[in-house]
Amino acid sequence: MPVDKASLQALKNILTEIDLLVSTSPQPMPQNRTPRCLELTKAALTLTDDILRQAQARMAPAVVLGHKGGSTTSKRHGIEHYRMMAAARKTHAGGRPRKQTDQLS
């Protein structure tokens, strides 16, 4: 399931608010649960920050290929390839050749 940046940021905001509420509550939780709760929220915040950093660093494959531009294609096919493509576009001659049908009369 893809995770978008906005969802991760919303999760981080929720965790931050929980951390603030637990750390500033006037009465501690029963059975001394406040320190454990704070520890878990800090761990969750750290994980969320790490996932956000990885999401920012990760680029889609199309973006990586886009950096190359036409240089790789140019090296592979040469300048003549682009001339032929332009000529085909101008005369609408691109695509697969029509199928030859033999008519017996």
C-alpha positions, 0 to 999 in steps of 0.5 A, spaced: 500 500 500 503 506 497 503 511 503 503 519 501 507 524 505 500 527 507 498 521 511 505 520 514 505 528 516 498 527 519 500 521 523 506 524 526 502 530 528 497 525 532 503 522 535 506 529 537 499 531 540 499 524 544 506 525 547 504 532 549 498 530 552 501 525 556 507 528 558 503 534 561 497 531 564 496 533 571 495 526 574 500 520 572 496 514 569 495 508 574 500 503 575 505 507 573 504 507 565 506 514 564 513 513 562 512 507 558 507 511 554 512 516 553 517 511 551 512 508 546 510 515 543 517 517 542 519 511 539 513 512 534 515 519 532 522 517 531 519 511 526 515 516 523 520 521 522 525 516 519 519 513 514 518 521 512 525 522 510 526 515 506 519 517 502 523 524 501 529 521 499 526 516 494 524 518 487 520 514 482 523 510 477 520 515 471 524 521 475 530 517 475 530 516 468 528 523 466 534 526 469 538 522 463 533 526 458 534 523 451 542 522 452 541 515 452 537 514 446 541 519 442 547 514 444 543 508 442 540 510 436 544 516 433 542 523 430 539 519 424 533 516 428 531 523 430 531 525 423 527 519 421 522 520 427 521 527 425 520 526 418 514 520 419 511 525 424 510 530 418 508 525 413 503 521 418 507 515 416 509 513 423 506 506 425 506 499 423 505 498 415 499 496 412 497 488 411 498 486 404 491 482 402 492 478 396 485 478 392 484 472 388 479 474 382 
